[in-house]
C-alpha cells in the first residue's frame, strides 16, 4: 500500500521535526563536545539549577515537578500526534474525487476524559506550588529569631546595602547604619531578610543561586529572604528594566563563616583608612583627558573577573581585604585631596575623611571590594584607572559622568544645551585617585 | 403604501437625487491610488492591512536581527546601550501592535464577511476608518526613528515610573503613549464592526453553532479587544496627565502608586496575548479539517474552550506580576487560575489531534505550518505551565526563559498560524497557487531557524541571563547559547525571506488555480478566486456546519436555490453595494496631526533652525478641526450605495453597476 511507504518517508520528516531542531541547536554553533557540555551544563555563576540555599532549592524542586509533568504529557501527546500524522497520511496528489473518510464530529467521552486527566495533572503541579509560595515568601517561623535584616536600595544603576541592626559611630558624633554598596557580605547558614527599596524607578533584586527575584517598587515595602548553605561568592543582577545601563546593574553577595563575618564587620565599622604623608601641591598644568572611548579594553574580554579570580572567587575576594604592599603615602595623600577638589565628595561617602555625599555608592571601604562600577569591573588598579578615566564607556548613562539631580558630573550642559567637559583629570591625578581609593580597605 | 416606501428604502431610491453635502464627491473609481485610498471594500481593506502588517513584520524582524547581532558575543560594542533599548522596545511594540494584530485584522476583513455569507462588513466606512487610524498610530510609534527625540526606550510594557517626565523627559515616550492610544482606538472600532458583522449579517441558516471556528475565534477576539483596550486607554491617559498636567497617578513624589500601572497594563496585556493567539487557533481549526478531509473534532467543545479562554483570560493578569510582592493569597489565586486556563487550551490541542485521527492527511505547505503550530505551541504551553508555578517563576521572570516561552507561543504559535493562513488563502485572493517545493523549503528553514534561535534561550534563562540587557560578561556561561541563538536568528531571517520571495514570485508568475484548490469546506471556497467585489452571486443558504462541503455534495439542490435567490435579489433592485468615501482617511489624518502636535504643545515650532510658532497649539487645533469637520461631513454625505446587476452566468453587467 502506498500509505505504508509514504508513512516511512513521513517518519523521517516527523523525526526531524522532533529532534532535528534540537540537534541543529546543539551542533550548529560548535562541534566540540566540551563546548556543548559547557553550553548546557547550566552551572554558571547565576545558575538557577545548581543552587546554594533553601529558597532557590525549593524553587528548583518545583521547577523540576513541572518539567517531569510536562515531559510526560509531551511523550504521550507527541506520540499520538506523530502516530496520527504518519498513520493517516496520504500523498499530496491524492485525488479529491476519492471517497472521503468518515465525517466524524467528535466523541464526548474522550473529550471529557481528557479534561479530567488535564485537571489531575495540574493538581500535581498546584500542590507543591502552593506550598512553595508560602515557604519562599518569608523566613520560616522556627528560624525567625535567628534572621538578620538588610535593606537593599536600588539606584540607577547600583545597589546600596544597609545592615538594619549594625551601627557605626560617626567620627563627627552620633551613629548611622552600616552601609555598603554593590557587595553584600552575610554570614553563611543564617537566614537573611532583605527589605527591598528603590530611590528612583523599579528595580529587581535577583540572586539566582540563593533566591528568585522580588521587585523593588517605589512606595511599596517588598522583601525577600535567602540563606547561603555554605560560605561562597554569589552573583546577582537587577532583573527589571530600569533605563539605559540596566544591563550593568550587577551586585555580589559574599557569604562568610561566622568567625570571618565578625572580623569583616569589625573592619567595616572603622572609618576610612588614612595613609599619613605630607600633602604635596597638586600639579594643575597637565593635559586634559580626552573623553573618547578607551581602546585598550579588548571587546570580548572578561570584565568582571579575571581567570585567576574566577578560579576561586571567595579567595579572590578575601585577598582584596589585605592591604597592598608598597603604598605610596604621598600619592595617596594627593588622591585624598583631589577627591575633595574634584567634587567627588558631593556624591560619595568616605566616612572619617571628607566624603559625605549619599547619592553615589559609599566608598569608605571601596578598596576591599572585589568589583567596581556595580559589578562590571574587577577591582584592580588598572581597571579602576580605566573606570575613572571613562566611566561612560563601561556604563552608558551613568550619573557620575552625566550628573545627578542638579549636580554636575564629568560633563555639564552649556546654555545651548550642548555637553561640555566639567571635571577634567589628567593621568597623574587619576593615578593619585586610584592610589587613594585602593588604600580604602 | 408603507410597503412601497419600505421597498424604495431597501433599494436606496431616495438617495438617487438626495440633497447631500459633497465637499468631496464620493469617488467611484475602483483602481489606482484614489481607488485604494477611498475604498470601503472589505477585501481591499484587508489587503491594505496585510500590506502594512507585513511591512512592519519585516521592520520588527530587522530590529530583532540587530538585537541578536549585538548579543552574538559577550561585551559587544556593535550598537550602543541606548539604541539597544530603543530596539527591544520597538521590536516588541512593532511585532505585537503593528504586525501580528493587523495581520489578524487583515484576515478578519478578508474572511469574516465571506464566511458568514455577506457582501461586506456592517459598517464599511468605519472599517476604512479603523485602517487609516491604525496607519496613523503606526506612524506615531515609528516617527521617533527619524526625529531628534529618538524612538521610545521604555520597553513595550512602559512600566511607571520610568515613563515619568523625571526619567524620560523627551518626546519619545509621548509618541509611544499617543501611538498606542491611537492603535487602541483603531482596534476598538474595528472590533465593534466585526462583532456586528458576525452577529447580524450571517446568511440564512447560518446559526451560531454552524459558524466556522475562525469566525468564532474572531468574535471572541473582538470582544476581548473591546473589553481590554479601555484598560490600557485609561492607563495611557493617566500617564499622559502625569507627564503634562501634573497629576500624580504614578508620580512617586506625589504619593502615586507605580504598581497600579502594572495592574492596568496587564489587565489589558494578558487578554492581549489571547487576542494574538485566538485568531491563529481559528486558522488552524480551518486548515486541519481541510487537509484531513474531515470535520473539526468536537466543534462545540473547541468553540466553548475558545470562549472559556476569553473569559479566564481576564482573570490571570497578575501572573505577569508574581515578583511584585502581591502577597501569598493573591499569588496563589493567580497561579491556580493560570493553571486552569491550561485546560481549555489543552482541550484545543486534543481536538486538533482528534481531527487528524482517521482522516486523509495531505501535508501540503499550509498543513506543514499548521502541524508546526501544534508542536511549537505545545512546547510554548509547557513552559507556560512552568511559569504558572509561582515559586519557579520567581527564577524565570524577566530572564531569557520567558523570552523562549513567549516566542514559542508567538512565533511557533501565532506566527506559524499566520504563515499557514497566508499560504492557505493566498490562492483564494490572488487566484494562484504557491509552488509546493519552495513553500515546504521555506517551512523547514523557518522551523529549524526558529528552534535554533529560541530553544537555547530556555537554557540561557535557567543559567541566569536576564532579559532587556544590552550586553553580558564572558564568564557567565552564556557565550555558546547566545552564539547559537544568533546563528538561528539569521537562519530564521533567511527562511522568512524565502517565504516572502516565493509569495512575490507566485503573485506574478504562479500557476493559476481553481476556485477550490484544497478541496476545502467553508463558504469562501464556493466563490471565484479572486472574489468579485460583491462576493456572492446570491446570498447562500447554509444547511450544515461545513457549508461548502455540504454544497459540493448537494449540487443540484443548491443550484436551484441559488437561481431563486438571484431572481429575488434582482427583483429588489440588484446587489446593493456601499459607496467609497474620502472622510475615513481625512478623519484619521486629522487625528494624526492633532495628536502629534498635542503631545508637544508647549514646545516652539521650529523650521530650519528658526522659530515659526511659539507653541504647537495652532497645529493641534488644526488637526482637531480636520477630525471634527470630516466626521461631520461624513455623517452628511449620506449612506450612498449602488447596485450591481448580474447576467445569467453570474457576471456583473457593468463594472460600475447602476452608479449614480
Boltz contact constraints between the chains, C-beta under 6 A:
constraints:
  - contact:
      token1: [A, 21]
      token2: [B, 448]
      max_distance: 6.0
  - contact:
      token1: [A, 21]
      token2: [B, 451]
      max_distance: 6.0
  - contact:
      token1: [A, 24]
      token2: [B, 448]
      max_distance: 6.0
  - contact:
      token1: [A, 24]
      token2: [B, 452]
      max_distance: 6.0
  - contact:
      token1: [A, 25]
      token2: [B, 452]
      max_distance: 6.0
  - contact:
      token1: [A, 25]
      token2: [B, 455]
      max_distance: 6.0
  - contact:
      token1: [A, 25]
      token2: [B, 456]
      max_distance: 6.0
  - contact:
      token1: [A, 28]
      token2: [B, 452]
      max_distance: 6.0
  - contact:
      token1: [A, 28]
      token2: [B, 484]
      max_distance: 6.0
  - contact:
      token1: [A, 28]
      token2: [B, 487]
      max_distance: 6.0
  - contact:
      token1: [A, 29]
      token2: [B, 483]
      max_distance: 6.0
  - contact:
      token1: [A, 29]
      token2: [B, 484]
      max_distance: 6.0
  - contact:
      token1: [A, 29]
      token2: [B, 487]
      max_distance: 6.0
  - contact:
      token1: [A, 35]
      token2: [B, 480]
      max_distance: 6.0
  - contact:
      token1: [A, 39]
      token2: [B, 480]
      max_distance: 6.0
  - contact:
      token1: [A, 39]
      token2: [B, 481]
      max_distance: 6.0
  - contact:
      token1: [A, 40]
      token2: [B, 459]
      max_distance: 6.0
  - contact:
      token1: [A, 42]
      token2: [B, 462]
      max_distance: 6.0
  - contact:
      token1: [A, 42]
      token2: [B, 463]
      max_distance: 6.0
  - contact:
      token1: [A, 44]
      token2: [B, 463]
      max_distance: 6.0
  - contact:
      token1: [A, 44]
      token2: [B, 476]
      max_distance: 6.0
  - contact:
      token1: [A, 44]
      token2: [B, 477]
      max_distance: 6.0
  - contact:
      token1: [A, 46]
      token2: [B, 464]
      max_distance: 6.0
  - contact:
      token1: [A, 47]
      token2: [B, 463]
      max_distance: 6.0
  - contact:
      token1: [A, 47]
      token2: [B, 464]
      max_distance: 6.0
  - contact:
      token1: [A, 48]
      token2: [B, 395]
      max_distance: 6.0
  - contact:
      token1: [A, 48]
      token2: [B, 462]
      max_distance: 6.0
  - contact:
      token1: [A, 49]
      token2: [B, 462]
      max_distance: 6.0
  - contact:
      token1: [A, 59]
      token2: [B, 391]
      max_distance: 6.0
  - contact:
      token1: [A, 59]
      token2: [B, 392]
      max_distance: 6.0
  - contact:
      token1: [A, 59]
      token2: [B, 394]
      max_distance: 6.0
  - contact:
      token1: [A, 59]
      token2: [B, 395]
      max_distance: 6.0
  - contact:
      token1: [A, 62]
      token2: [B, 389]
      max_distance: 6.0
  - contact:
      token1: [A, 62]
      token2: [B, 391]
      max_distance: 6.0
  - contact:
      token1: [A, 62]
      token2: [B, 392]
      max_distance: 6.0
  - contact:
      token1: [A, 63]
      token2: [B, 392]
      max_distance: 6.0
  - contact:
      token1: [A, 66]
      token2: [B, 385]
      max_distance: 6.0
  - contact:
      token1: [A, 66]
      token2: [B, 386]
      max_distance: 6.0
  - contact:
      token1: [A, 66]
      token2: [B, 389]
      max_distance: 6.0
  - contact:
      token1: [A, 70]
      token2: [B, 382]
      max_distance: 6.0
  - contact:
      token1: [A, 70]
      token2: [B, 385]
      max_distance: 6.0
  - contact:
      token1: [A, 80]
      token2: [B, 353]
      max_distance: 6.0
  - contact:
      token1: [A, 81]
      token2: [B, 353]
      max_distance: 6.0
  - contact:
      token1: [A, 84]
      token2: [B, 353]
      max_distance: 6.0
  - contact:
      token1: [A, 84]
      token2: [B, 356]
      max_distance: 6.0
  - contact:
      token1: [A, 84]
      token2: [B, 357]
      max_distance: 6.0
  - contact:
      token1: [A, 88]
      token2: [B, 359]
      max_distance: 6.0
  - contact:
      token1: [A, 88]
      token2: [B, 361]
      max_distance: 6.0
  - contact:
      token1: [A, 89]
      token2: [B, 361]
      max_distance: 6.0
  - contact:
      token1: [A, 90]
      token2: [B, 360]
      max_distance: 6.0
  - contact:
      token1: [A, 90]
      token2: [B, 362]
      max_distance: 6.0
  - contact:
      token1: [A, 92]
      token2: [B, 362]
      max_distance: 6.0
  - contact:
      token1: [A, 92]
      token2: [B, 364]
      max_distance: 6.0
  - contact:
      token1: [A, 96]
      token2: [B, 519]
      max_distance: 6.0
  - contact:
      token1: [A, 100]
      token2: [B, 293]
      max_distance: 6.0
  - contact:
      token1: [A, 101]
      token2: [B, 293]
      max_distance: 6.0
  - contact:
      token1: [A, 101]
      token2: [B, 294]
      max_distance: 6.0
  - contact:
      token1: [A, 101]
      token2: [B, 358]
      max_distance: 6.0
  - contact:
      token1: [A, 101]
      token2: [B, 359]
      max_distance: 6.0
  - contact:
      token1: [A, 101]
      token2: [B, 360]
      max_distance: 6.0
  - contact:
      token1: [A, 103]
      token2: [B, 295]
      max_distance: 6.0
  - contact:
      token1: [A, 105]
      token2: [B, 295]
      max_distance: 6.0
  - contact:
      token1: [A, 106]
      token2: [B, 297]
      max_distance: 6.0
  - contact:
      token1: [A, 106]
      token2: [B, 298]
      max_distance: 6.0
  - contact:
      token1: [A, 111]
      token2: [B, 298]
      max_distance: 6.0
  - contact:
      token1: [A, 111]
      token2: [B, 301]
      max_distance: 6.0
  - contact:
      token1: [A, 114]
      token2: [B, 350]
      max_distance: 6.0
  - contact:
      token1: [A, 118]
      token2: [B, 343]
      max_distance: 6.0
  - contact:
      token1: [A, 118]
      token2: [B, 346]
      max_distance: 6.0
  - contact:
      token1: [A, 122]
      token2: [B, 339]
      max_distance: 6.0
  - contact:
      token1: [A, 125]
      token2: [B, 389]
      max_distance: 6.0
  - contact:
      token1: [A, 126]
      token2: [B, 336]
      max_distance: 6.0
  - contact:
      token1: [A, 126]
      token2: [B, 339]
      max_distance: 6.0
  - contact:
      token1: [A, 129]
      token2: [B, 335]
      max_distance: 6.0
  - contact:
      token1: [A, 129]
      token2: [B, 389]
      max_distance: 6.0
  - contact:
      token1: [A, 130]
      token2: [B, 332]
      max_distance: 6.0
  - contact:
      token1: [A, 132]
      token2: [B, 391]
      max_distance: 6.0
  - contact:
      token1: [A, 133]
      token2: [B, 328]
      max_distance: 6.0
  - contact:
      token1: [A, 133]
      token2: [B, 331]
      max_distance: 6.0
  - contact:
      token1: [A, 133]
      token2: [B, 332]
      max_distance: 6.0
  - contact:
      token1: [A, 133]
      token2: [B, 390]
      max_distance: 6.0
  - contact:
      token1: [A, 134]
      token2: [B, 328]
      max_distance: 6.0
  - contact:
      token1: [A, 136]
      token2: [B, 391]
      max_distance: 6.0
  - contact:
      token1: [A, 137]
      token2: [B, 328]
      max_distance: 6.0
  - contact:
      token1: [A, 201]
      token2: [B, 161]
      max_distance: 6.0
  - contact:
      token1: [A, 201]
      token2: [B, 162]
      max_distance: 6.0
  - contact:
      token1: [A, 201]
      token2: [B, 167]
      max_distance: 6.0
  - contact:
      token1: [A, 202]
      token2: [B, 159]
      max_distance: 6.0
  - contact:
      token1: [A, 208]
      token2: [B, 464]
      max_distance: 6.0
  - contact:
      token1: [A, 212]
      token2: [B, 394]
      max_distance: 6.0
  - contact:
      token1: [A, 212]
      token2: [B, 395]
      max_distance: 6.0
  - contact:
      token1: [A, 213]
      token2: [B, 323]
      max_distance: 6.0
  - contact:
      token1: [A, 213]
      token2: [B, 394]
      max_distance: 6.0
  - contact:
      token1: [A, 214]
      token2: [B, 323]
      max_distance: 6.0
  - contact:
      token1: [A, 214]
      token2: [B, 325]
      max_distance: 6.0
  - contact:
      token1: [A, 215]
      token2: [B, 323]
      max_distance: 6.0
  - contact:
      token1: [A, 215]
      token2: [B, 324]
      max_distance: 6.0
  - contact:
      token1: [A, 217]
      token2: [B, 259]
      max_distance: 6.0
  - contact:
      token1: [A, 218]
      token2: [B, 252]
      max_distance: 6.0
  - contact:
      token1: [A, 218]
      token2: [B, 258]
      max_distance: 6.0
  - contact:
      token1: [A, 219]
      token2: [B, 252]
      max_distance: 6.0
  - contact:
      token1: [A, 219]
      token2: [B, 257]
      max_distance: 6.0
  - contact:
      token1: [A, 220]
      token2: [B, 259]
      max_distance: 6.0
  - contact:
      token1: [A, 222]
      token2: [B, 325]
      max_distance: 6.0
  - contact:
      token1: [A, 237]
      token2: [B, 466]
      max_distance: 6.0
  - contact:
      token1: [A, 239]
      token2: [B, 398]
      max_distance: 6.0
  - contact:
      token1: [A, 239]
      token2: [B, 466]
      max_distance: 6.0
  - contact:
      token1: [A, 241]
      token2: [B, 155]
      max_distance: 6.0
  - contact:
      token1: [A, 241]
      token2: [B, 468]
      max_distance: 6.0
  - contact:
      token1: [A, 244]
      token2: [B, 81]
      max_distance: 6.0
  - contact:
      token1: [A, 244]
      token2: [B, 82]
      max_distance: 6.0
  - contact:
      token1: [A, 247]
      token2: [B, 469]
      max_distance: 6.0
  - contact:
      token1: [A, 247]
      token2: [B, 470]
      max_distance: 6.0
  - contact:
      token1: [A, 247]
      token2: [B, 471]
      max_distance: 6.0
  - contact:
      token1: [A, 299]
      token2: [B, 77]
      max_distance: 6.0
  - contact:
      token1: [A, 300]
      token2: [B, 73]
      max_distance: 6.0
  - contact:
      token1: [A, 300]
      token2: [B, 74]
      max_distance: 6.0
  - contact:
      token1: [A, 300]
      token2: [B, 75]
      max_distance: 6.0
  - contact:
      token1: [A, 302]
      token2: [B, 474]
      max_distance: 6.0
  - contact:
      token1: [A, 302]
      token2: [B, 475]
      max_distance: 6.0
  - contact:
      token1: [A, 303]
      token2: [B, 473]
      max_distance: 6.0
  - contact:
      token1: [A, 304]
      token2: [B, 473]
      max_distance: 6.0
  - contact:
      token1: [A, 305]
      token2: [B, 475]
      max_distance: 6.0
  - contact:
      token1: [A, 310]
      token2: [B, 475]
      max_distance: 6.0
  - contact:
      token1: [A, 396]
      token2: [B, 81]
      max_distance: 6.0
